[in-house]
Amino acid sequence: MLNLLRIDNMDILCKDVQPMVDFYHGTLGLPFLLPYQPEEEWAAIEAGNVTIYIFKSEVGEHEPRRTPINPENAPGFDSFAFEIADLDEAVAALDGKVEWASDEVITWRHPGGTWYRYRPFYDPEGNMIYVTEPHKVGVPVGSAAASA
């Protein structure tokens, strides 16, 4: 039986590692998992229970930026989101430090009662990231759905 436990890591390929390190470690305040050595042109950054690996790539061009409106985007990996406790506090902390993908906070509601407040922004390579304040209703704490 396949027993997947969690997502362990994700890789971001970029043209220039240092601005990405400055952003994820400096701007977002995420710690290094492994000691960062700029001359190696990669970094391992902790993001909760997931490690973000940043690697240099000199192949091709970056995909076009995605928008927060899903039907406007081509199929493929879209974004990832950082859960936060207070969206307004997070937006205030990031304002002036990130390029917002949306001028406003977005609220999404599911008919079952679960709802999210979030705001998307871009990293230096144009990858879309969200800060999200989830309000999950009827999902037991600690369940796979509660941590999704």
N, C-alpha and C positions, 0 to 999 in steps of 0.2 A: 504494500500500500504506500502510495506517495503521501508523505506527511510534511507538507510545506509549512514552515513555522512563521516566517515573516520575510519581507524584502530586506536583504542584508546590505546591498550596495547598489549604486547606480553610477554610471559613467557619463561625464559631460566632456565631449571633445570640443576643443576650441583652438582658435588661431593664436591666442596670446594668453598664457597661463597666469601671469602676474596680475593683470586687472581682475581676473576671475577670483584669484586668491584674495586680493584686496577687498573685493565685494563680499564674498561668502564669509571670510574670516573677519575682515575689518568692519564693513558696513553692517552685515547681519549678525556679527558677533559669534559665529559658530567656531568651536575649537578644532584644532588639528587632531586627527586620530594618530597619525605618525608624524615624526619631525619633518618639517617642510624644508626641502633643499632646492632652491630656485633653479640651480644649474641642471637638475634632473628633469625639469619641465613637466612635473606632475605634482599633485597634492591630494591628500586624503583628509577630508573634513567631516567631522561628526555632526549629524543632524538628527538628534533624538536616537532612535534605534536603527537608523540607516546611515551608511557612510557614503558620502558623495566623493567620487574620485574625479579629479579634473586632469585631463591629459591634453597635451598639445597634438594638433593634427594640422598638416599642411595640404591635405587632399581636398580639392573642390571648394565649393562655396557653401555657406550656411543656408539652410532652408529659410524661406521668407518668414518674417515674424507672424505669429499667430495672433488672433484677436480673442477677446473673451466671449465672442458669439460663435458657438460651436459650428453651426451650419455654414459659416463663412470660411472654415478651415479645411484643408485637405486631410485625408485619413493619415493616421500616424500618431506618434507620441505627442501629446499636447502640452502638458505642463505638470508641475507638482505643487503641492500646497503645504505650507507650514501651519499647523494648528496653533492658535494663540487663545489666551483667555479673554482679552479685551481688544477688539478690533480697532476701536477709536484710539486707544493708547498706542497700538502698533502703527497705525497710519500716521499719527503725530510723530512718532519716533523715526519713521522712514521718510517723511515728507522732506523734500529738498535733497535727499540722498539717493533716491531711485527715480527711474522714469516710469510713471504710472501708465498702465495699458488701458485704464478706464478713468474717466474724470470723477467718477463717483463710486461709493460703496454699493455693491450689488447684494440684493437679498433674494434667495431662492427658497421656496417653500414646497414641501411634499405634502400631498393630501393626508398622509398618515400623521402629520404633526411635526415631523423633523424639519428643521430649517437651518439655513446657513447665511451668515453675513460674510462677505469676502471682498477683497480688492486685489486685482492682478497688477503685476509690474514686471519689468524686464531686467535680466542680468546684463552685464556688459557685452555679451555675445548675442543678445536678443532672445534668449530663452525665456518663456513666460513662467512666472512663479506667482503663487497666491499666498496671502496671509488670510486665514479663514477662521472664523469663530463659529464652530458647529454647535447646534442645539438639537441633540438627538433625542427623540421621544419614543418610548416603548422599546428601546434596545437595551438589553441587560448590560451593565457595566462589565467590561472584561471580555465580552463576546467578540468574535471576529468582526461582526457588523458594527459594533460600538467603536472599534479602533480603525475602521476602514476610512 
